Amino acid sequence: MTSDESVRRNAFCAAVDWGTTSFRLWLLDAGGAVIAQSRGTEGMERVRERGFETTLAEHLDKIGAPAGTPVIICGMAGARQGWMEAPYRPVPAPLDELAAHAVRVETSLGDVRILPGVAQIDADAPDVMRGEETQIAGLGVQGDTLVCLPGTHSKWVRIEEGAIADFATFMTGEIFDLLSRHSILRHVMDAGEEGDETTFLAAVREALAEPDVLTTKLFALRAGPLLSLADPAAGATRLSGLLIGAEIGAARRRLAAESRKLLLVSSGRLGALYRSALAEAGFDVDTVDAEETTRTALHAMARRLWPSAEENAR
Amino acid sequence: MTSDESVRRNAFCAAVDWGTTSFRLWLLDAGGAVIAQSRGTEGMERVRERGFETTLAEHLDKIGAPAGTPVIICGMAGARQGWMEAPYRPVPAPLDELAAHAVRVETSLGDVRILPGVAQIDADAPDVMRGEETQIAGLGVQGDTLVCLPGTHSKWVRIEEGAIADFATFMTGEIFDLLSRHSILRHVMDAGEEGDETTFLAAVREALAEPDVLTTKLFALRAGPLLSLADPAAGATRLSGLLIGAEIGAARRRLAAESRKLLLVSSGRLGALYRSALAEAGFDVDTVDAEETTRTALHAMARRLWPSAEENAR
């Protein structure tokens, strides 16, 4: 037996974050350490034809996971249009009860469970999440906390007494993408150039001051450079500042009436932008790596689901 | 000589509205009546390769315009990336001076002139128009008036003492198109079904009441039907109501502090939607057909540019 094989025999579970456009799998030991990992672009949208089971089996095979390794999955794989529906849990949704509501998928692989998402069943503010509830469960939050998870569809979540109490989704990332690639504003996008923070924060301040900024200020991004009143190279930076500022301003009004303490679940360039915009808006920010908190949560939930498997893997 | 030829000999000018994605040409007699017309999709964007002169010549030929007929053009053909730049006139821009600032294009055709656009050279609210200034000139406005011209990029314009004093552009039509065709909201768009007015006006009212509606309410269009809290067939109607309501609310705050009288330059389904949304917002609306006012203005401007040609055509 090679040492590689011996390490893999310590595998306790495979943890999977299966989103709309991405797939991430970690083979974890009983302590939660990563033995091996695999990533792909086989998100829910691309997988439908090839099949979820085939895709999962290939990734498990690629990293040499032992046959029968139990698998825990969060994300869009549990959507109605995903692999198998894991019905939403309504708010207030206790974080430590999520694992108990995972659905079991019949496969030729090991025990495979998909975690539920969370829904806000409120006709005035209907909202859903799939995947973020798991990231949040991994934060180990004690007491009341406000959490911001930026992305294609940014989520702002209030945690109260260990449960997801209230949340709101903002299409910030998707709207940035559509406007910068497909609208008339594509003519003033500086192809990936890093804008300066002064320009970014000025746009954030404008958006915080004027809630209707997405209605009133977008066309000016094009007209300003046309009239030599604005630097054409600052277009993407300003668009990003206006969108992120509008999100933070709206979320502050709706969810952050009292506290200014906030957990930011993000990393890289986007995390840095949000951190500086949130500070501008008066928030006291702690940053947590998004992938790490997902893995932490999936491991903790797997330990609840398979206590005896954990024993065996030790 | 056929009667058809005899009619064409009465041609005084060709009037052209040359936009980003469309081309419209009318052969007019000295009184402004339409002798013949031609339309196409050879907007500025498609024409660049084939050439503007070739395209114009083909349309003139197709309707049998006499050789040497003078041509007056408004719209994007006068943009920097168009046929020949007709520099923007700054606000306040007197409507009866637009024709005098038309640029003359050297062609093998008759006398060809392109009208200027109008620019708001204001670092806080930079804005531009090309084509709408001509529509507005055709309205024959006396005194101070507020004008709304809905479309891909809706314009709201304040006329004072016969000049364009102040204006604002809203990307309403373009954002509707991007969100309904390319975003996650495409899943709740009711493929062209006509929504009911009650649903539309409810969305308009929400947007008028909450200026940050484009930040806060879009994702709910998807989440509502997912949670059976909203009719999935109402998605496009609600999106349209939110976007049009947000535009009207912002324009009302910025441009309509005093008066509630408004001229709406539009027609068809879009005109009807704006008319009912504007009434909901408390405006007293008169509607003018967009094409008719363009033609009226181009004819009046041609009479100024070519008084002797007009004599000859009578």
Chai-1 contact restraints between the chains, C-beta under 6 A:
chainA,res_idxA,chainB,res_idxB,connection_type,confidence,min_distance_angstrom,max_distance_angstrom,comment,restraint_id
A,A119,B,L227,contact,1.0,0.0,6.0,A-B,restraint_1
A,I121,B,L227,contact,1.0,0.0,6.0,A-B,restraint_2
A,A123,B,L229,contact,1.0,0.0,6.0,A-B,restraint_3
A,P126,B,A220,contact,1.0,0.0,6.0,A-B,restraint_4
A,P126,B,A223,contact,1.0,0.0,6.0,A-B,restraint_5
A,P126,B,G224,contact,1.0,0.0,6.0,A-B,restraint_6
A,P126,B,L227,contact,1.0,0.0,6.0,A-B,restraint_7
A,P126,B,L229,contact,1.0,0.0,6.0,A-B,restraint_8
A,D127,B,A223,contact,1.0,0.0,6.0,A-B,restraint_9
A,V128,B,A223,contact,1.0,0.0,6.0,A-B,restraint_10
A,V128,B,L226,contact,1.0,0.0,6.0,A-B,restraint_11
A,T169,B,F219,contact,1.0,0.0,6.0,A-B,restraint_12
A,M171,B,L218,contact,1.0,0.0,6.0,A-B,restraint_13
A,M171,B,F219,contact,1.0,0.0,6.0,A-B,restraint_14
A,E174,B,S183,contact,1.0,0.0,6.0,A-B,restraint_15
A,L178,B,L178,contact,1.0,0.0,6.0,A-B,restraint_16
A,L178,B,H182,contact,1.0,0.0,6.0,A-B,restraint_17
A,H182,B,L178,contact,1.0,0.0,6.0,A-B,restraint_18
A,S183,B,E174,contact,1.0,0.0,6.0,A-B,restraint_19
A,P211,B,P211,contact,1.0,0.0,6.0,A-B,restraint_20
A,P211,B,D212,contact,1.0,0.0,6.0,A-B,restraint_21
A,D212,B,P211,contact,1.0,0.0,6.0,A-B,restraint_22
A,D212,B,A250,contact,1.0,0.0,6.0,A-B,restraint_23
A,L214,B,L214,contact,1.0,0.0,6.0,A-B,restraint_24
A,L214,B,T215,contact,1.0,0.0,6.0,A-B,restraint_25
A,T215,B,L214,contact,1.0,0.0,6.0,A-B,restraint_26
A,T215,B,A246,contact,1.0,0.0,6.0,A-B,restraint_27
A,T215,B,A250,contact,1.0,0.0,6.0,A-B,restraint_28
A,T216,B,A250,contact,1.0,0.0,6.0,A-B,restraint_29
A,L218,B,M171,contact,1.0,0.0,6.0,A-B,restraint_30
A,F219,B,T169,contact,1.0,0.0,6.0,A-B,restraint_31
A,F219,B,M171,contact,1.0,0.0,6.0,A-B,restraint_32
A,A220,B,P126,contact,1.0,0.0,6.0,A-B,restraint_33
A,A223,B,P126,contact,1.0,0.0,6.0,A-B,restraint_34
A,A223,B,D127,contact,1.0,0.0,6.0,A-B,restraint_35
A,A223,B,V128,contact,1.0,0.0,6.0,A-B,restraint_36
A,G224,B,P126,contact,1.0,0.0,6.0,A-B,restraint_37
A,L226,B,V128,contact,1.0,0.0,6.0,A-B,restraint_38
A,L227,B,A119,contact,1.0,0.0,6.0,A-B,restraint_39
A,L227,B,I121,contact,1.0,0.0,6.0,A-B,restraint_40
A,L227,B,P126,contact,1.0,0.0,6.0,A-B,restraint_41
A,L229,B,A123,contact,1.0,0.0,6.0,A-B,restraint_42
A,L229,B,P126,contact,1.0,0.0,6.0,A-B,restraint_43
A,A246,B,T215,contact,1.0,0.0,6.0,A-B,restraint_44
A,A250,B,D212,contact,1.0,0.0,6.0,A-B,restraint_45
A,A250,B,T215,contact,1.0,0.0,6.0,A-B,restraint_46
A,A250,B,T216,contact,1.0,0.0,6.0,A-B,restraint_47
